[in-house]
Amino acid sequence: MAIEILRDLRGLRIEVLHPPDAEGISLVEHLRRIGCITSTVWPFPEEFAPTSDLVVLAVDHDSREPLRRLLRGQDRKLPTVIGIVEYENPSILQLVLEIGAHAVIERPVRPFGLLTQLAIARSLWLRQQETDSRVRKLERKLGGIQKIQRARLILIASHGLSEEDAYQTIRRQAMSKRIPMEEMAVAIIHAHDLVSERARMP
């Protein structure tokens, strides 16, 4: 995993949101020496570039509102984020946490440690994506289980089946139609809701 991340850094598309001063130019040069594909944007844009894998951005009191507007404008998955800070205080720390930074680089920016921060930030981001993916799968699985359970209760109440018979009925119907059990359960629920609605009509 670690070797793959280090290999991935070469060719990583990095968006640098930093004033085009000597420090900003030096930072871009360091990143390009590592092998990253780097672009610079200033002032803060309305949203991150859709092709960015990682964003390095200046975090200070002047960037507070632009950063918040930038984050509010995102309608897609955020890239890896590294903040550049000059000093630590509660308000800057709060801003770093708000932007969801995966790592922090201290000013003045130096070549030493930059590669480490890139690797750590990228590793944390990848783990976060894996965790989010597992959570979404579990939520979908739980949702499917809940649908099947509701369909079982409908069959038990409407046809007097046992829990096992109701489950096997859903399973057989799903197999015969070559669809997932969750989809069959949804069909049963919809049919039941339709019948119930018609029964309530005058």
C-alpha positions as a Markdown table, in Angstrom:
| # | Residue | x | y | z |
|---|---|---|---|---|
| 1 | Met | 0.0 | 0.0 | 0.0 |
| 2 | Ala | 2.7 | 2.5 | 1.0 |
| 3 | Ile | 4.8 | 1.7 | -2.1 |
| 4 | Glu | 1.7 | 2.1 | -4.3 |
| 5 | Ile | 1.0 | 5.5 | -2.7 |
| 6 | Leu | 4.5 | 6.8 | -3.3 |
| 7 | Arg | 4.4 | 5.5 | -6.9 |
| 8 | Asp | 1.0 | 7.2 | -7.3 |
| 9 | Leu | 2.5 | 10.6 | -6.3 |
| 10 | Arg | 4.3 | 10.8 | -9.6 |
| 11 | Gly | 1.7 | 12.1 | -12.0 |
| 12 | Leu | -0.7 | 13.2 | -9.3 |
| 13 | Arg | -2.7 | 16.2 | -10.5 |
| 14 | Ile | -2.3 | 18.9 | -7.9 |
| 15 | Glu | -4.1 | 22.2 | -7.8 |
| 16 | Val | -2.3 | 24.9 | -5.8 |
| 17 | Leu | -4.4 | 27.7 | -4.4 |
| 18 | His | -1.8 | 30.1 | -3.3 |
| 19 | Pro | -0.7 | 33.7 | -4.2 |
| 20 | Pro | 1.8 | 33.7 | -7.0 |
| 21 | Asp | 4.6 | 35.0 | -4.8 |
| 22 | Ala | 8.1 | 33.6 | -4.2 |
| 23 | Glu | 6.7 | 31.0 | -1.8 |
| 24 | Gly | 4.0 | 29.9 | -4.2 |
| 25 | Ile | 6.4 | 29.6 | -7.0 |
| 26 | Ser | 8.9 | 27.6 | -4.9 |
| 27 | Leu | 6.1 | 25.3 | -3.7 |
| 28 | Val | 5.1 | 24.5 | -7.3 |
| 29 | Glu | 8.7 | 23.9 | -8.3 |
| 30 | His | 9.1 | 21.4 | -5.3 |
| 31 | Leu | 5.9 | 19.6 | -6.4 |
| 32 | Arg | 7.0 | 19.3 | -10.0 |
| 33 | Arg | 10.4 | 17.9 | -8.9 |
| 34 | Ile | 8.5 | 15.2 | -7.1 |
| 35 | Gly | 6.8 | 14.4 | -10.4 |
| 36 | Cys | 3.4 | 15.9 | -9.8 |
| 37 | Ile | 1.3 | 17.6 | -12.5 |
| 38 | Thr | 0.7 | 21.0 | -10.9 |
| 39 | Ser | -1.5 | 24.0 | -11.8 |
| 40 | Thr | -1.8 | 27.2 | -9.9 |
| 41 | Val | -5.1 | 29.1 | -9.3 |
| 42 | Trp | -5.4 | 32.5 | -7.6 |
| 43 | Pro | -7.6 | 34.0 | -6.2 |
| 44 | Phe | -9.8 | 31.2 | -4.8 |
| 45 | Pro | -12.0 | 29.8 | -7.5 |
| 46 | Glu | -15.7 | 29.0 | -7.2 |
| 47 | Glu | -15.0 | 25.3 | -7.0 |
| 48 | Phe | -12.0 | 22.9 | -7.2 |
| 49 | Ala | -11.0 | 21.7 | -10.7 |
| 50 | Pro | -12.8 | 18.5 | -11.5 |
| 51 | Thr | -9.6 | 16.8 | -12.6 |
| 52 | Ser | -7.7 | 17.6 | -9.3 |
| 53 | Asp | -6.5 | 14.6 | -7.2 |
| 54 | Leu | -5.1 | 16.8 | -4.5 |
| 55 | Val | -5.4 | 20.5 | -3.5 |
| 56 | Val | -2.8 | 22.5 | -1.6 |
| 57 | Leu | -4.2 | 25.7 | -0.3 |
| 58 | Ala | -3.2 | 28.7 | 1.8 |
| 59 | Val | -5.1 | 28.9 | 5.1 |
| 60 | Asp | -5.1 | 32.2 | 6.9 |
| 61 | His | -7.5 | 34.8 | 8.2 |
| 62 | Asp | -7.9 | 36.5 | 4.8 |
| 63 | Ser | -8.8 | 33.1 | 3.2 |
| 64 | Arg | -11.5 | 32.3 | 5.7 |
| 65 | Glu | -14.6 | 33.4 | 3.8 |
| 66 | Pro | -13.3 | 32.5 | 0.3 |
| 67 | Leu | -12.5 | 29.0 | 1.6 |
| 68 | Arg | -16.0 | 28.6 | 3.1 |
| 69 | Arg | -17.6 | 29.7 | -0.1 |
| 70 | Leu | -15.4 | 27.3 | -2.0 |
| 71 | Leu | -16.4 | 24.4 | 0.2 |
| 72 | Arg | -20.1 | 25.3 | 0.0 |
| 73 | Gly | -19.9 | 25.3 | -3.8 |
| 74 | Gln | -18.7 | 21.7 | -4.0 |
| 75 | Asp | -21.3 | 19.3 | -5.4 |
| 76 | Arg | -18.9 | 16.4 | -5.9 |
| 77 | Lys | -16.5 | 14.3 | -3.8 |
| 78 | Leu | -13.7 | 16.5 | -2.3 |
| 79 | Pro | -10.2 | 15.8 | -3.4 |
| 80 | Thr | -7.3 | 15.3 | -1.0 |
| 81 | Val | -6.7 | 18.6 | 0.8 |
| 82 | Ile | -3.5 | 19.9 | 2.3 |
| 83 | Gly | -3.5 | 23.3 | 4.2 |
| 84 | Ile | -0.6 | 25.7 | 4.3 |
| 85 | Val | -0.4 | 27.6 | 7.7 |
| 86 | Glu | 1.9 | 30.2 | 9.0 |
| 87 | Tyr | 1.1 | 29.8 | 12.7 |
| 88 | Glu | -1.2 | 27.9 | 15.0 |
| 89 | Asn | -4.1 | 29.5 | 16.9 |
| 90 | Pro | -7.6 | 28.4 | 17.6 |
| 91 | Ser | -9.2 | 30.2 | 14.7 |
| 92 | Ile | -6.7 | 28.8 | 12.1 |
| 93 | Leu | -7.1 | 25.4 | 13.6 |
| 94 | Gln | -10.8 | 25.7 | 13.3 |
| 95 | Leu | -10.5 | 26.6 | 9.7 |
| 96 | Val | -8.1 | 23.7 | 9.0 |
| 97 | Leu | -10.7 | 21.3 | 10.5 |
| 98 | Glu | -13.6 | 22.9 | 8.6 |
| 99 | Ile | -11.9 | 22.3 | 5.2 |
| 100 | Gly | -11.2 | 18.7 | 6.2 |
| 101 | Ala | -7.5 | 19.0 | 5.6 |
| 102 | His | -5.7 | 15.6 | 5.5 |
| 103 | Ala | -2.3 | 17.2 | 6.3 |
| 104 | Val | -0.8 | 20.5 | 7.1 |
| 105 | Ile | 2.4 | 22.2 | 5.7 |
| 106 | Glu | 4.0 | 24.9 | 7.8 |
| 107 | Arg | 5.3 | 28.2 | 6.4 |
| 108 | Pro | 7.9 | 28.8 | 5.2 |
| 109 | Val | 7.4 | 25.9 | 2.9 |
| 110 | Arg | 10.5 | 23.8 | 2.6 |
| 111 | Pro | 11.3 | 20.8 | 0.3 |
| 112 | Phe | 12.1 | 18.6 | 3.4 |
| 113 | Gly | 8.9 | 16.9 | 4.6 |
| 114 | Leu | 6.8 | 17.8 | 1.6 |
| 115 | Leu | 6.9 | 14.3 | 0.1 |
| 116 | Thr | 5.9 | 12.9 | 3.6 |
| 117 | Gln | 2.9 | 15.2 | 3.9 |
| 118 | Leu | 1.7 | 14.3 | 0.4 |
| 119 | Ala | 2.0 | 10.6 | 1.1 |
| 120 | Ile | 0.2 | 10.9 | 4.5 |
| 121 | Ala | -2.6 | 13.0 | 3.1 |
| 122 | Arg | -3.1 | 10.7 | 0.1 |
| 123 | Ser | -3.1 | 7.6 | 2.4 |
| 124 | Leu | -5.7 | 9.1 | 4.7 |
| 125 | Trp | -7.9 | 10.2 | 1.8 |
| 126 | Leu | -7.8 | 6.7 | 0.2 |
| 127 | Arg | -8.6 | 5.1 | 3.5 |
| 128 | Gln | -11.5 | 7.5 | 3.9 |
| 129 | Gln | -12.8 | 6.6 | 0.5 |
| 130 | Glu | -12.6 | 2.9 | 1.3 |
| 131 | Thr | -14.4 | 3.4 | 4.6 |
| 132 | Asp | -17.2 | 5.5 | 2.9 |
| 133 | Ser | -17.6 | 2.8 | 0.2 |
| 134 | Arg | -18.0 | 0.1 | 2.9 |
| 135 | Val | -20.5 | 2.2 | 4.8 |
| 136 | Arg | -22.6 | 2.7 | 1.6 |
| 137 | Lys | -22.5 | -1.0 | 0.9 |
| 138 | Leu | -23.6 | -1.8 | 4.4 |
| 139 | Glu | -26.4 | 0.8 | 4.2 |
| 140 | Arg | -27.6 | -0.7 | 0.9 |
| 141 | Lys | -27.5 | -4.2 | 2.4 |
| 142 | Leu | -29.4 | -3.1 | 5.5 |
| 143 | Gly | -32.0 | -1.4 | 3.4 |
| 144 | Gly | -32.4 | -4.6 | 1.4 |
| 145 | Ile | -32.8 | -6.6 | 4.6 |
| 146 | Gln | -35.5 | -4.2 | 5.8 |
| 147 | Lys | -37.4 | -4.4 | 2.6 |
| 148 | Ile | -37.3 | -8.2 | 2.7 |
| 149 | Gln | -38.5 | -8.2 | 6.3 |
| 150 | Arg | -41.4 | -5.9 | 5.4 |
| 151 | Ala | -42.4 | -8.0 | 2.4 |
| 152 | Arg | -42.3 | -11.1 | 4.8 |
| 153 | Leu | -44.6 | -9.4 | 7.2 |
| 154 | Ile | -47.0 | -8.5 | 4.4 |
| 155 | Leu | -47.1 | -12.2 | 3.2 |
| 156 | Ile | -47.6 | -13.4 | 6.8 |
| 157 | Ala | -50.5 | -11.0 | 7.4 |
| 158 | Ser | -52.2 | -11.4 | 4.0 |
| 159 | His | -51.7 | -15.2 | 3.4 |
| 160 | Gly | -51.2 | -16.6 | 6.9 |
| 161 | Leu | -47.7 | -17.9 | 6.1 |
| 162 | Ser | -45.0 | -18.7 | 8.6 |
| 163 | Glu | -41.9 | -16.5 | 8.6 |
| 164 | Glu | -39.9 | -19.2 | 6.9 |
| 165 | Asp | -42.5 | -19.9 | 4.3 |
| 166 | Ala | -42.8 | -16.2 | 3.6 |
| 167 | Tyr | -39.1 | -15.9 | 3.1 |
| 168 | Gln | -39.0 | -18.9 | 0.8 |
| 169 | Thr | -41.9 | -17.5 | -1.2 |
| 170 | Ile | -39.9 | -14.3 | -1.8 |
| 171 | Arg | -36.8 | -16.3 | -2.6 |
| 172 | Arg | -38.6 | -18.6 | -5.1 |
| 173 | Gln | -40.3 | -15.7 | -6.8 |
| 174 | Ala | -37.0 | -13.8 | -7.1 |
| 175 | Met | -35.3 | -16.9 | -8.6 |
| 176 | Ser | -38.0 | -17.5 | -11.1 |
| 177 | Lys | -37.9 | -13.9 | -12.3 |
| 178 | Arg | -34.1 | -13.9 | -12.1 |
| 179 | Ile | -34.1 | -10.7 | -10.0 |
| 180 | Pro | -32.5 | -10.0 | -6.5 |
| 181 | Met | -34.7 | -10.7 | -3.5 |
| 182 | Glu | -34.6 | -7.1 | -2.5 |
| 183 | Glu | -36.2 | -6.2 | -5.9 |
| 184 | Met | -38.8 | -8.9 | -5.4 |
| 185 | Ala | -39.5 | -7.5 | -1.9 |
| 186 | Val | -40.0 | -4.0 | -3.3 |
| 187 | Ala | -42.5 | -5.4 | -5.9 |
| 188 | Ile | -44.5 | -7.1 | -3.1 |
| 189 | Ile | -44.5 | -3.9 | -1.0 |
| 190 | His | -45.6 | -1.8 | -3.9 |
| 191 | Ala | -48.4 | -4.3 | -4.8 |
| 192 | His | -49.6 | -4.3 | -1.2 |
| 193 | Asp | -49.5 | -0.5 | -1.0 |
| 194 | Leu | -51.5 | -0.2 | -4.2 |
| 195 | Val | -54.2 | -2.7 | -3.0 |
| 196 | Ser | -54.4 | -0.9 | 0.4 |
| 197 | Glu | -54.8 | 2.4 | -1.3 |
| 198 | Arg | -57.6 | 1.1 | -3.5 |
| 199 | Ala | -59.3 | -0.4 | -0.5 |
| 200 | Arg | -59.4 | 3.0 | 1.2 |
| 201 | Met | -60.9 | 4.7 | -1.8 |
| 202 | Pro | -64.7 | 5.4 | -1.6 |
